């Protein structure tokens, strides 16, 4: 069993595998969520990305509604909504609506990155020209729509949204949102699945500077990390080559490459240069890849090192049945007695 028993959750981006349609990716996200719920995963979060042929989770709040409608108890949320892409009022209304349908099950995770390239970000944001610099002000504005000050008579109200039981999380891949989450007394989720270098500095920033709030009297940190599990170490490392190829395409920024998450390959050395391999590993170097015993050992080491309260599992696997099997192994590791 693990040294410390903590909740485990799942992050999804509705991966479009090579040869699939977007519809297939969306329907399989619902299947994935139902499977995760059966396995005892605590949350199922969806991340906002745009202009990527491998990712179909761009309309995040719409997809959250579908997942929540087809599950029963698992918490469903955004991991996250990239707030600078949206008007705060619209997000308050969207997630207030979701909370109205699925009370006590909706999480609102917020990030300040665009979740895409600069040109697409400009198209998303239009004339508002937000660039993330005013993220703290946007956060305050959103909070004021959901929880307006007592006796306030605001000219603009979020209906639905106002008064919703809607936990707000801050997400980050550096120490900026860690510091803001600490200052505001909010739970914090770190994107260790693509920013492993800053895991410890960001978490320490959060732990050491946390200021209790009305909702939270102590810090609560969740760490997202790629976990790819299989019956053997060899198979897990083979499956992980799909994830490596996905990040390699991001490093190359090659728009002419075949669309979709690629099938695994026997030898990555035939696909990347040493420099490209270095850049990919800078992003996914913290990944936990292996058999059940390997995953258990690496999870124990990670949890003890970071002292996080919750792990969020990420990871791209081409074969959907292998993805389901990976989640089963992970759940067994967390639940072993």
Residue pairs with C-beta under 8 A, 6 or more apart in sequence:
1 336
1 337
2 296
2 299
2 300
2 303
2 333
2 334
2 336
3 300
3 303
3 304
4 303
4 304
5 334
6 303
6 308
6 309
6 310
6 311
6 334
7 42
7 43
7 309
7 310
7 311
8 40
8 41
8 42
8 310
8 311
8 312
8 313
8 330
8 331
8 334
9 41
9 42
9 43
9 44
9 45
9 75
9 222
9 310
9 311
9 312
9 313
10 32
10 33
10 36
10 41
10 43
10 44
10 45
10 312
10 313
10 327
11 45
11 46
11 47
11 79
11 193
11 224
11 312
11 313
11 314
12 29
12 32
12 33
12 44
12 45
12 46
12 47
12 57
13 46
13 47
13 49
13 55
13 56
13 57
14 25
14 26
14 28
14 29
14 46
14 55
14 56
14 57
14 63
15 25
15 54
15 55
15 56
15 261
15 316
16 22
16 24
16 25
16 53
16 54
16 55
16 56
16 259
16 260
16 261
17 24
17 25
17 260
17 261
17 318
17 320
18 258
18 259
18 260
18 261
18 262
18 263
18 318
19 260
20 28
20 260
22 56
25 56
26 56
26 63
26 66
28 320
29 46
29 56
29 57
29 63
29 66
29 67
30 66
30 67
30 70
31 320
32 44
32 320
32 323
32 324
32 327
33 44
33 67
33 70
33 71
33 74
33 76
34 70
34 71
35 324
35 327
36 44
36 74
36 327
37 44
37 71
37 72
37 73
37 74
39 327
39 328
39 331
40 331
40 334
40 335
41 74
41 313
41 327
41 331
42 74
42 75
42 310
43 74
43 75
43 76
43 77
43 107
43 312
44 67
44 71
44 74
44 75
44 76
44 77
45 76
45 77
45 78
45 79
45 80
45 107
45 109
45 312
46 57
46 60
46 63
46 64
46 67
46 76
46 77
46 78
46 79
47 57
47 60
47 78
47 79
47 80
47 115
48 57
48 58
48 60
48 78
48 80
48 81
48 82
48 85
48 111
48 115
49 55
49 57
49 58
49 115
49 116
50 58
50 85
50 114
50 115
50 116
50 120
50 121
50 124
51 116
51 117
51 120
52 116
53 259
53 260
54 246
54 249
54 259
54 260
54 261
57 63
60 78
60 81
61 78
61 81
61 91
61 94
61 95
61 98
64 76
64 77
64 78
64 98
64 106
65 98
65 101
67 76
68 76
68 98
68 101
68 102
68 105
68 106
69 101
69 102
73 105
74 105
75 105
75 106
75 107
76 102
76 105
76 106
76 107
77 106
77 107
77 108
77 109
77 169
78 95
78 107
78 108
78 109
78 110
79 107
79 109
79 169
79 171
79 189
79 224
79 312
80 108
80 109
80 110
80 111
80 169
80 171
80 189
81 91
81 108
81 109
81 110
81 111
82 110
82 111
82 112
82 113
82 114
82 115
83 91
83 110
83 111
83 112
83 135
83 138
83 139
83 142
84 112
84 114
84 125
84 130
84 131
84 132
84 134
84 135
84 138
85 114
85 115
85 121
85 124
85 125
85 130
87 128
88 138
88 141
88 142
88 145
89 145
89 156
89 158
91 108
91 142
92 142
92 145
92 146
92 158
92 161
92 162
93 158
93 159
93 160
93 161
95 106
95 108
95 161
95 164
95 166
96 146
96 158
96 159
96 160
96 161
96 162
96 164
96 166
97 160
97 161
98 106
99 105
99 106
99 160
99 164
99 165
99 166
100 160
100 164
103 165
104 165
106 166
107 166
107 167
107 169
108 166
108 167
108 168
108 169
109 168
109 169
109 170
109 171
109 189
110 139
110 142
110 168
110 169
110 170
110 171
111 170
111 171
111 172
111 177
112 132
112 135
112 172
112 176
112 177
113 132
113 173
114 120
114 121
114 124
114 132
115 121
116 124
130 138
135 177
135 180
136 180
139 168
139 170
139 180
139 184
142 168
143 168
144 154
145 156
145 157
145 158
145 161
145 162
146 158
146 161
146 162
146 163
146 164
146 166
146 168
147 162
147 163
148 154
148 157
148 162
167 187
167 215
168 186
169 181
169 186
169 187
169 188
169 189
169 222
170 177
170 178
170 180
170 181
170 184
170 186
170 187
170 188
170 189
171 177
171 188
171 189
171 190
171 191
172 178
172 181
172 188
172 189
172 190
172 191
172 202
173 190
173 191
173 194
173 195
173 198
173 202
174 195
174 198
174 202
175 198
175 201
175 202
175 205
177 188
178 188
178 190
178 202
178 203
178 205
178 206
179 205
179 206
179 209
180 186
181 187
181 188
181 206
181 210
182 188
182 205
182 206
182 207
182 208
182 209
182 210
182 211
182 219
183 209
183 211
184 211
184 213
185 210
185 211
185 212
185 213
185 214
185 215
185 216
186 213
186 215
186 216
187 216
187 219
187 220
187 221
187 222
188 203
188 206
188 219
188 220
188 221
188 222
189 221
189 222
189 223
189 224
189 312
190 198
190 199
190 202
190 203
190 221
190 222
190 223
190 224
191 224
192 199
192 223
192 224
192 225
192 286
193 224
193 225
193 226
193 284
193 286
193 287
193 314
193 315
194 247
194 283
194 284
195 283
196 282
196 283
196 284
196 285
196 286
197 282
199 223
199 286
199 306
200 305
200 306
203 221
203 223
203 306
203 307
203 308
206 219
206 221
207 219
207 221
207 307
210 218
210 219
212 218
220 309
220 310
221 306
221 307
221 308
221 309
221 310
222 308
222 309
222 310
222 311
222 312
223 302
223 306
223 308
223 310
223 311
223 312
224 311
224 312
224 313
224 314
225 286
225 287
225 288
225 302
225 311
225 312
225 313
225 314
226 243
226 284
226 286
226 287
226 288
226 289
226 313
226 314
226 315
226 316
227 287
227 288
227 289
227 295
227 299
227 313
227 314
227 315
227 326
227 330
228 236
228 239
228 240
228 243
228 287
228 288
228 289
228 315
228 317
228 326
229 236
229 288
229 289
229 290
229 291
229 292
229 295
229 325
229 326
229 329
229 330
229 333
230 236
230 238
230 239
230 290
230 291
230 322
230 325
230 326
230 329
231 291
231 292
231 329
232 291
233 289
233 290
233 291
233 294
236 289
236 290
236 291
236 294
236 326
237 289
237 290
238 264
238 266
239 264
239 317
239 318
239 319
239 322
239 326
240 264
240 287
240 289
240 315
241 264
241 265
241 268
242 261
242 262
242 263
242 264
242 316
242 317
242 318
243 284
243 287
243 315
243 316
243 317
244 268
244 272
244 280
244 284
245 261
245 262
245 265
245 268
245 271
246 261
246 262
246 316
247 280
247 283
247 284
248 271
248 272
248 276
248 280
249 257
251 276
251 279
251 280
252 276
261 316
261 318
262 318
263 318
263 319
264 318
264 319
265 271
268 277
272 280
286 302
287 315
288 294
288 295
288 298
288 299
288 302
290 298
292 329
292 332
292 333
295 329
295 330
295 333
296 333
296 336
299 311
299 333
299 334
302 311
303 311
311 334
313 327
313 330
315 326
317 323
317 326
